[in-house]
Amino acid sequence: MNIIVFFTDQQRWDTLGVHGSTLGLTPNLDRFARQGTFFREAVTPQPVCGPARSCLQTGQYATTTGVWRNGFGLSEESPKLAECFNAAGYRTGYIGKWHLSEGTGPGPVPAANRGGYQDWLGANCVELTSGPYSARLWDEDEQEQPLNGYRSDAMVDAAIRYIDQRSQEPEQPFMLWLSLLEPHHQNTDDSYPAPHGHERDHLAAPLPPDLQSLGGSAAKDWAGYCAMIQRIDQGLGRLNDALESTGLSEDTMIVFISDHGCHFKTRNSEYKRSPHDVSLRVPMVFWGQQWNGGGEHACAASLVDLAPTLLEAAGLEVPPTMQGQSLLPVRQGLAAARPRASYSQFGDIGMAPGRCLRTSRWKYAVTAADEYRSQATAPVYHETHLYDLQTDPYELVNLVELESHRSVCEDFREMLLERMQCVGEPSAEILSPSNLRPARQRTIDYPA
């Protein structure tokens, strides 16, 4: 069985039609989600590029991989997904953005920093080495390879060429990661550059409720962002057509994910790094092979679960040091013991560390004091966020200071401390808000 991971950067969960979007940006992905298995409440374990990618490549949380902020490389002790597949006789390839090569700059990635991938066409930070029509990647020999066309199209074309090459040797299975930069902003000028002229098709696209209420940069960026996602979806359709043409579609499983979301400078001064769903919640769809007909699932699911899921789906042993749990049993109807809540860490350079739990009903988050800025962990955290996702899905009303919700916070506090201990974090204390407010409302005990 072959595996392809189609990987976008900074794509909000609510841009998908299967998540309720009426913008029509993702018809191909929506079709595959209905055909395959769709995890509608999947989250990232860390809403920053490098940390999230470290979790994907190791099945471990960012405080375990050592990549708790951008700029670090994978720990030697962490298991490497590509190395596991290499040992099983797979051909492994990676195309696009890596962001896990410490101390090497934004361009070429030395072989020792590639996580074990055999075939390579990538850059450490694509957003700093290329523009929307000037994609530059580097091959296995660290030779620059310019790619023609709009950047996401050019990378999809490279993946299609790779698929064609692998089809010439069908006896050897392969795992390919296609890691697009889009719809991430262009860092060099803080823009969302769509294919020329295509942002005009989305100038009247309505904003999601959080952007309507909180403003941020969406007024200038939303149309371009939508056009970028629409072009990505067209590329996804072309890649699946290539699988059909090469005869590989019946023997290939495909996964669509993003590393984190985008809040358009509404929750802080940039685009992610917050505990809100618009930062944490991500698309996650599997199709092909054993995933077709799996339906929609609202269980706790995380990007940290992807590595063990791919290994189990391929019939390979999952290293015991991986902290995620395979999602394949959910597809098989055997997932009676999934965690009650998804766990995420947040923070980065210049930010205090934070921790978060999310169920279908509640979002609970804690944040350390500023004195612990730019640290991976802290000995003390303060309760800073509580949202009722059933009545407030875009998290516009923070309930953490209300006396009426103390019992909810206390329940989650114990659960969070236990989860932090389970993933190997040092012991910590969580403090309640100092100024609680009465509220003339009661909390209905819906199922969590």
C-alpha positions, 0 to 999 in steps of 0.5 A: 500500500502506498501513502500520500500526505497532502499537507497545507499550511495555516488552513482554517477548518471552516474553509471546508464545505463538510465543515459548513462553509458555503464558499465552494472552495473545496469541492474535491476535498469535500467529495473525498471526505464523504467518500472516506473517513473524516475527523471533524474535530481534529486539532493540532498539538501546537499551532506553530509551523515547526512544532506542529511538524515535529509532532507529525514526523515523530508522533510525539508532543513538541515538549518531547521532540524538543521543537517547542518553538520555531527554529529547532531541529528534531531530537535524535531520541525521537522516532522518525516516521520516514525511518520506520517506513524505510526499514519496512522497504518503503521508498520515502519522499518529501516535497515542499516546506520542512521547517525542522532544520536547525541552524541551516537557514531557510533554504537547503536542508542537509541530508542529516536534517531530513528525518530519514526521507530518501527522495527530497525536493524541499526548502526549510522555510519556503515562505522566505526563499520563494514568491508565489510565482518563483518557487525554489526548492533544493534536491537531494544534492542540495542543488537549487531547482526552480519550479515554474508556475503558481507555487502550489501548482508547481509543487503539485506538478512535482508530486505528480512527476514523483507518482509517475516515477514510482508507478514504474516500480510498482513492486516497491510501495512508497510514502510521499509527503507533499507539504505546500506553503499555501494558504500561509501568508507570504512572510516577505510582505505579509500578504496572501498572494492568490493566483493573479486576479483570482482574489477578485472572485472572492471579494464578496465572500462573507467573513466567518463570525470571529472575523466579523466580530473581531476585525483583524487583517481579514478585510484585506486578506480574506479574498486572497486566502480563499482563492489560495485554498480554491487553487489548492483544492484544484491541485488535489483533484489533479493529484488524484487524477494522476493516481487514477492515470498511473493505476495506483489509485486502488493501492494508495491511501491519501491523507489531507491535513494542515499544520494549524489554522489562522485567526488573522491577527484577531487573537494576538499580533500575528496569525496563530499561536493561540488556544482558539479553534481558529488556530488549533482546529485543522482539516483531517481526511483519509481516503482510499484503501481501508478508509473508504466508507469510514464516515464522519467522527467527532472523537478527540483526534490530533496531528500527533496521532497521524504517525502511529495511524500511518504505521498501523494502516501499513501494517507496521509496528508503532514505536512505543515512544510515540505518544499519539494513538492510531486512529485506524480503530475508529474507522474499524469501530473499535475505538472505545477508549479514545481520550476524552479530550484533545491536548494541545500546547501553545507558545513560542519565542517571546510568548509564555507557554500555555496548555489546552484541552478540547472536547466537543463541548468545552475548550479550557486553556491555561497560560503561564505568567510573562516571566516564563516567556520563551520557555517550553514549560512553567511551574505555574499556569493561570486559567485564562480561557473557557468556552462553551463550544456548543453555544459559542463555536467561534469562542467569542465569550470567555467564561473562565471568570464566571462563578457559575462555571467553577465546577467545569474549570475544576474538572478540566484542571485535574484532567489537564494536570494528569495529561501534562504528567502523562506526556512527561511534562514537569509538575505544575500548579494551575491557579484560578482567576483572582476576580471571579464574577457572578453570572445569572445563568446556569450551566446545562450538563450536556454530554462532553 
